[in-house]
Every structure is written in C-alpha cells, then in structure tokens.
C-alpha cells in the first residue's frame, strides 16, 4: 500500500481548543496532529484523503513493477478441458 509520510505535531487539549483554526490549517496542508491529555495520546487529526487519487497512485506504482505475460497461447500440453 502506498502511504505518504506526514509531519506530526503533538498538542494538548487546552492548546487545541485555544488555537483550533490554526491547527486545522496545519492539517489542511498535510500535517498530522496528535491530541494529548495528561501526556498521553488520545486522538489523531489527519488530513482527508481522496480515495480515488490514492488508488490511482497505487496503480501507477504497480504498473511500473508488474508484467503480465502471454496467458492465452498454448503451452504445448493438453489440458483436461480440451479432452
């Protein structure tokens, strides 16, 4: 699976509440925000991903690495279905 490495920032709940628009702006640009409470991570805010675009990128990557040979031509052996 194709996964893009994102930047990550930790912020506690109080800081997030005080500056929510700024943190959402960072998420919009691709950054991940980890929300903490008393020093422990409790949630992650991730940028939205277009599922179709992600799938297209994965297919492009696979096309570069994959090869499908001739699967129709006879191999010189008789198949059970042909008998």
C-alpha positions in Angstrom: 0.0 0.0 0.0 1.2 3.5 -0.8 1.5 5.6 2.3 2.8 9.1 2.3 4.9 10.0 5.4 3.3 13.0 7.1 4.6 15.5 9.5 3.3 15.1 13.1 2.7 17.6 15.9 1.5 16.8 19.5 -0.8 19.2 21.2 -2.7 19.0 24.5 -6.5 19.5 24.6 -6.4 23.0 26.1 -3.9 24.3 23.4 -6.0 22.7 20.7 -9.2 24.4 22.0 -7.5 27.8 22.1 -6.0 27.6 18.6 -8.3 25.2 16.7 -8.4 27.1 13.4 -4.6 27.3 13.3 -4.2 23.5 13.9 -6.9 22.7 11.3 -4.9 24.9 8.9 -1.9 22.8 9.5 -3.9 19.6 9.0 -5.2 21.0 5.7 -1.5 21.4 4.5 -0.9 17.7 5.2 0.3 17.7 8.8 -0.9 15.2 11.4 -1.9 16.5 14.8 -1.8 14.2 17.8 -4.1 15.3 20.7 -2.8 14.5 24.2 -4.4 14.5 27.6 -2.0 14.5 30.6 0.8 13.5 28.3 -0.9 10.5 26.7 -2.1 10.5 23.1 -5.9 10.2 22.9 -6.6 11.1 19.3 -5.2 12.0 15.9 -6.4 14.5 13.4 -5.4 13.5 9.9 -5.8 15.3 6.6 -8.6 14.0 4.4 -7.5 11.7 1.5 -9.2 11.3 -1.8 -9.7 7.6 -2.1 -9.7 7.6 -5.9 -6.5 9.6 -6.1 -4.8 7.2 -3.6 -5.9 4.2 -5.7 -4.7 5.8 -8.9 -1.3 6.4 -7.3 -1.1 2.8 -6.2 -2.0 1.5 -9.6 0.7 3.7 -11.2 3.2 2.3 -8.8 2.2 -1.3 -9.5 2.3 -0.7 -13.3 6.0 0.1 -13.1 6.8 -3.1 -11.2 4.3 -5.6 -12.8 4.4 -7.6 -16.0 1.6 -9.8 -17.3 2.9 -12.3 -19.9 1.0 -14.2 -22.6 -1.6 -16.2 -20.7 -3.6 -17.2 -23.8 -1.2 -19.1 -26.0 -1.0 -22.9 -25.7 1.9 -24.3 -23.7 2.2 -27.4 -25.7 0.4 -29.6 -23.1 -3.1 -31.0 -23.4 -5.5 -29.6 -20.8 -8.1 -31.8 -19.2 -10.8 -29.4 -20.5 -9.7 -30.0 -24.1 -10.0 -33.8 -23.9 
